[in-house]
Amino acid sequence: MAAKKKTVKKSTVKKVKKQIKKKVAKKKTPKKVRCAAKTKEGKRCKNWAVAPSKFCYVHKKKR
């Protein structure tokens, strides 16, 4: 016996694709942010901030 092909409506395919996009969008990584602390010279720290804080690993200890 030959197997019957199952047909899928285009609207159903579109709905599934939208659901997948939503799930992928939720898993986005947070933006990298520079540390908000100032150095002794008055310049901004060049290290990356540790989430969810606004400060890097060096300045997080001091706050």
C-alpha positions as CSV (number, residue, x, y, z in Angstrom):
1,M,0.0,0.0,0.0
2,A,1.1,3.5,-0.7
3,A,1.3,6.0,2.1
4,K,-1.0,9.0,1.8
5,K,0.6,12.4,1.8
6,K,-0.7,14.7,4.6
7,T,-1.4,18.2,3.3
8,V,-0.9,21.2,5.6
9,K,-2.7,24.5,5.2
10,K,-0.5,27.6,4.5
11,S,-2.2,29.5,7.3
12,T,-1.1,26.7,9.8
13,V,2.5,26.9,8.6
14,K,2.5,30.6,9.1
15,K,1.2,30.3,12.6
16,V,3.8,27.8,13.6
17,K,6.6,30.0,12.1
18,K,5.3,33.0,14.1
19,Q,5.3,30.9,17.3
20,I,8.9,29.8,16.7
21,K,10.0,33.4,16.1
22,K,8.5,34.5,19.4
23,K,10.3,31.7,21.3
24,V,13.6,32.6,19.7
25,A,13.1,36.3,20.4
26,K,12.6,35.6,24.1
27,K,15.9,33.9,24.3
28,K,18.0,36.9,23.2
29,T,21.0,37.6,25.4
30,P,21.1,41.0,27.2
31,K,23.1,43.8,25.6
32,K,26.7,44.2,26.8
33,V,27.1,47.4,28.8
34,R,30.3,49.2,29.9
35,C,30.9,49.7,33.6
36,A,29.3,53.0,34.9
37,A,32.2,53.7,37.3
38,K,34.8,56.4,36.9
39,T,38.6,55.9,37.2
40,K,40.9,58.1,39.3
41,E,41.6,60.2,36.2
42,G,37.8,60.8,35.8
43,K,37.5,58.6,32.7
44,R,34.9,55.9,32.4
45,C,35.9,52.4,33.3
46,K,36.6,50.2,30.2
47,N,35.4,46.9,31.7
48,W,32.1,45.2,30.8
49,A,29.3,45.4,33.4
50,V,28.3,42.2,35.2
51,A,24.5,41.6,34.7
52,P,22.2,42.8,36.3
53,S,24.5,45.4,37.8
54,K,25.8,48.5,36.1
55,F,29.3,47.9,37.4
56,C,32.1,45.6,36.4
57,Y,33.6,42.9,38.7
58,V,36.2,45.4,40.1
59,H,33.8,48.2,41.0
60,K,30.9,45.9,42.0
61,K,32.9,45.0,45.2
62,K,33.3,48.7,46.1
63,R,29.6,49.5,45.9
